Amino acid sequence: MARSISYISGSQLLSLKRRPNIAVIDVRDDERSYDGHITGSLHYPSDSFTDKISDLIQEVRGKDTLVFHCALSQVRGPTCAKRLANYLDEVKEDTGINSIFVLERGFKGWEASGKPVCRCTDVPFFSGIHWSSISPSS
C-alpha cells in the first residue's frame, strides 16, 4: 500500500512541537549553512538523500512523524518525502514511521512568518534538541 504524504502548515507544526515522536528533516543543500535552520531539524541534503535513507531511518528510530522541507517545499522537500515513502513501501520493514508531511512554504515561509530559526555559526545543529524548548512566535 502506497504511503500518503500530506502538507502541514508552520502553525500546525508548532502545535505538534511538544510531541517527542516528531522529526523535522531539512533537505536543503548548501543554503542551510548560511540561511539558518529550524531548531532541532535533521539535515539530509537532497543531492545525497537517496544514498542516506538508511542512515535517516536509524536516526529517527522512535519517531512516528516526519516533516520534510526545503527552501519553498515545492521540489526537493516533496521529492525526498516521496523517496522515503517509496523506500518504506519497498523494504516493508516496520520503522514505526506512520506519517510523512511536507512543510507548506518551506523554510522561507517558516522564517517569513516569524517562526523560530536557529542561526548557529559556531556549533552545528544538535538533533537532540527537544521541541518543547521552542516557543512559538506570534
C-alpha positions in Angstrom: 0.0 0.0 0.0 1.4 3.4 -1.0 2.0 5.8 1.8 0.4 9.2 1.5 2.2 12.4 2.0 0.3 15.4 3.3 1.2 19.1 3.7 1.4 20.7 7.2 1.5 24.4 7.9 4.1 26.1 10.1 1.4 26.8 12.8 0.3 23.1 12.7 3.9 22.0 13.1 4.4 24.3 16.1 1.3 22.9 17.7 2.9 19.4 17.4 6.2 20.6 18.9 5.6 19.0 22.3 5.4 15.6 20.8 8.7 13.7 21.3 7.9 11.5 18.3 8.3 14.0 15.6 11.4 14.8 13.5 11.9 17.7 11.0 14.0 16.8 8.0 15.8 19.7 6.2 16.7 18.6 2.7 18.2 21.9 1.5 21.7 21.7 0.3 24.3 24.4 0.9 21.9 27.2 1.8 21.3 25.6 5.2 24.7 26.8 6.3 24.0 30.4 5.6 20.2 30.7 5.9 19.9 29.1 9.3 17.5 26.2 10.1 14.5 25.1 12.1 15.9 24.4 15.5 16.3 20.7 16.1 15.9 19.7 12.5 18.0 17.0 10.9 20.0 17.8 7.8 19.8 15.3 4.9 20.7 17.2 1.7 18.6 16.4 -1.3 21.6 15.9 -3.5 22.7 12.8 -1.4 19.3 11.9 0.1 18.7 8.6 -1.7 22.2 7.3 -0.5 21.5 8.3 3.1 17.9 7.0 3.6 19.0 4.1 5.7 21.0 6.5 7.9 17.9 8.7 8.3 15.8 5.7 9.3 18.3 4.8 12.0 18.5 8.4 13.2 14.7 8.8 13.5 14.2 5.5 15.3 11.3 6.0 17.8 9.8 8.8 15.7 6.5 8.2 14.0 6.0 11.5 12.3 8.5 13.1 9.8 8.1 16.6 8.4 10.2 17.4 5.3 11.1 20.8 4.0 13.4 22.6 1.6 13.6 26.3 0.9 10.0 26.6 -0.5 8.9 22.9 -0.3 8.0 22.9 -3.9 10.5 20.4 -5.3 13.2 19.0 -3.0 11.1 18.6 0.1 8.2 16.8 -1.6 10.6 14.7 -3.7 12.6 13.5 -0.8 9.4 12.8 1.2 8.2 10.7 -1.7 11.5 8.9 -2.0 11.3 7.9 1.7 7.7 6.8 1.3 8.6 4.6 -1.7 11.6 3.2 0.1 9.5 2.3 3.2 6.9 0.6 0.9 9.7 -1.4 -0.8 11.6 -2.6 2.3 8.4 -3.4 4.2 10.3 -3.0 7.4 8.4 -1.8 10.4 10.2 1.5 11.1 7.4 3.0 13.2 7.0 5.9 10.8 3.3 6.4 10.3 3.0 10.0 9.0 5.1 11.8 6.4 4.4 15.5 5.9 5.9 18.4 3.8 6.1 21.8 5.4 4.0 24.3 3.5 6.0 27.2 2.1 9.2 25.5 3.3 11.9 27.2 5.3 11.4 30.6 3.7 7.7 30.6 4.7 8.6 29.4 8.2 11.1 32.2 8.6 8.8 34.9 7.0 6.0 34.1 9.4 8.3 34.7 12.4 8.7 31.1 13.5 11.9 30.2 15.5 15.0 29.9 13.4 18.5 28.9 14.6 21.4 30.7 13.1 24.1 28.7 14.8 27.5 29.5 13.4 30.0 28.1 15.9 28.3 24.8 16.5 26.4 22.6 14.1 22.7 21.9 14.8 22.1 19.4 17.6 19.5 16.8 16.7 18.8 16.1 20.4 17.1 19.5 20.9 13.6 18.9 22.2 10.7 20.7 20.5 9.4 21.5 24.0 12.2 24.0 24.3 10.9 26.1 21.4 8.2 28.6 22.0 6.0 29.8 19.1 6.4 33.3 17.8 3.3 35.5 17.4 
